[in-house]
Amino acid sequence: MKVYVFGNIDLDFDNKALLPLQATDRIEFVNVKPNEDLPFYNGEDAVIMDAVEGLTKVKLIQNNQLDKIILAPRTTVHDFDLGFQLKYLKKLGRLGKVTIIGLPMRGKINYNLIHSILRKLVAQDMQGS
């Protein structure tokens, strides 16, 4: 399973997802640079990890919640680009199921919760659901 990791390494509040997580035989972390096009656009399912404005704890954002993404720029142009590209690809019918592991931009990150979420997603991926 690939996990697409977004963020801007130069901004403390936007680099939470870029902090080191170890790949396993079941998980490959793919860093997507700011302003880079999404590497999934032909209907593939995708798991994304990114810092999300307004979250106070790690949260799993499911495919059916993508419509709640606010398109106005928050802190960087990158945030606008990701939300815009997701909505645009969904509108075109070129976006598969998307799951976002949302990390709070401020405060501590519960890495145990991230690992728990990743274990569940790997298990679902192995079962083909």
C-alpha positions as CSV (number, residue, x, y, z in Angstrom):
1,M,0.0,0.0,0.0
2,K,1.3,3.5,-0.9
3,V,0.7,6.4,1.4
4,Y,1.1,9.8,-0.3
5,V,2.7,12.3,2.1
6,F,2.2,16.0,1.6
7,G,3.7,19.0,3.2
8,N,6.2,21.8,3.0
9,I,9.4,20.9,4.9
10,D,10.3,24.6,5.4
11,L,7.1,25.4,7.4
12,D,6.8,24.0,10.9
13,F,3.0,23.9,10.8
14,D,2.9,22.2,7.4
15,N,5.6,19.6,7.7
16,K,4.0,17.3,10.3
17,A,3.4,14.5,7.8
18,L,7.0,14.7,6.5
19,L,8.4,13.7,9.9
20,P,10.0,10.3,9.6
21,L,7.7,7.3,9.6
22,Q,9.3,4.0,8.7
23,A,8.2,2.1,5.7
24,T,7.4,-1.6,6.1
25,D,7.0,-4.4,3.7
26,R,3.3,-3.4,3.4
27,I,3.6,0.4,3.4
28,E,5.5,2.6,1.0
29,F,5.6,6.4,1.9
30,V,5.7,8.6,-1.2
31,N,6.6,12.2,-0.6
32,V,4.7,14.6,-2.9
33,K,6.4,17.9,-3.3
34,P,4.5,21.2,-2.9
35,N,2.8,22.2,-6.2
36,E,3.5,18.8,-7.7
37,D,0.6,17.2,-9.6
38,L,-1.0,14.3,-7.8
39,P,0.6,11.0,-8.7
40,F,-2.8,9.3,-8.8
41,Y,-5.4,10.5,-11.2
42,N,-6.7,7.5,-13.2
43,G,-9.2,6.3,-10.7
44,E,-6.7,4.7,-8.4
45,D,-7.5,4.5,-4.7
46,A,-5.2,6.7,-2.6
47,V,-4.2,7.1,1.0
48,I,-2.9,10.6,1.8
49,M,-1.3,12.0,4.9
50,D,-1.2,15.8,5.4
51,A,-1.4,18.5,8.0
52,V,-5.0,19.9,8.0
53,E,-5.9,23.3,9.3
54,G,-8.5,23.2,12.1
55,L,-7.8,19.7,13.4
56,T,-6.9,19.3,17.1
57,K,-6.0,15.6,16.8
58,V,-5.2,13.0,14.2
59,K,-8.3,12.3,12.2
60,L,-9.2,9.9,9.4
61,I,-11.1,11.7,6.6
62,Q,-13.0,9.3,4.4
63,N,-13.9,9.6,0.7
64,N,-17.4,10.8,1.3
65,Q,-16.1,13.8,3.3
66,L,-14.1,15.3,0.4
67,D,-16.9,17.8,-0.3
68,K,-16.1,19.4,3.0
69,I,-12.6,20.5,1.9
70,I,-12.4,24.3,1.9
71,L,-10.8,25.6,-1.3
72,A,-9.7,29.0,0.1
73,P,-6.0,29.1,0.7
74,R,-5.2,28.6,4.3
75,T,-1.5,28.9,5.0
76,T,0.3,27.9,1.8
77,V,-0.5,27.6,-1.9
78,H,0.1,23.9,-1.4
79,D,-2.9,23.5,0.8
80,F,-5.1,25.1,-1.9
81,D,-3.6,22.9,-4.6
82,L,-4.2,19.6,-2.9
83,G,-7.9,20.4,-2.1
84,F,-8.5,21.8,-5.5
85,Q,-6.9,18.8,-7.3
86,L,-8.9,16.3,-5.2
87,K,-12.2,18.0,-5.9
88,Y,-11.4,18.5,-9.6
89,L,-10.4,14.9,-10.2
90,K,-13.5,13.8,-8.3
91,K,-15.7,16.0,-10.5
92,L,-14.1,14.5,-13.6
93,G,-14.6,11.0,-12.3
94,R,-10.9,10.3,-12.3
95,L,-10.5,9.9,-8.6
96,G,-10.8,6.6,-6.8
97,K,-11.5,6.1,-3.2
98,V,-9.4,8.6,-1.2
99,T,-8.6,8.3,2.5
100,I,-6.8,11.2,4.2
101,I,-4.9,10.8,7.5
102,G,-5.3,14.4,8.7
103,L,-2.7,15.7,11.2
104,P,-3.2,18.8,13.2
105,M,-1.0,21.7,12.1
106,R,-0.4,22.8,15.7
107,G,0.2,20.8,18.8
108,K,1.5,17.4,19.4
109,I,1.0,14.5,17.0
110,N,-0.2,11.2,18.4
111,Y,2.0,8.9,16.3
112,N,0.6,5.8,18.1
113,L,-2.8,6.7,16.6
114,I,-1.2,7.2,13.1
115,H,0.3,3.7,13.4
116,S,-3.0,2.3,14.5
117,I,-4.8,3.9,11.5
118,L,-2.1,2.6,9.2
119,R,-2.4,-1.0,10.6
120,K,-6.2,-0.9,9.9
121,L,-5.7,0.5,6.4
122,V,-3.1,-2.2,5.6
123,A,-5.5,-4.9,6.9
124,Q,-8.3,-3.5,4.7
125,D,-5.9,-3.4,1.8
126,M,-4.9,-7.0,2.3
127,Q,-8.6,-8.0,2.4
128,G,-9.3,-6.1,-0.8
129,S,-11.9,-3.8,0.7
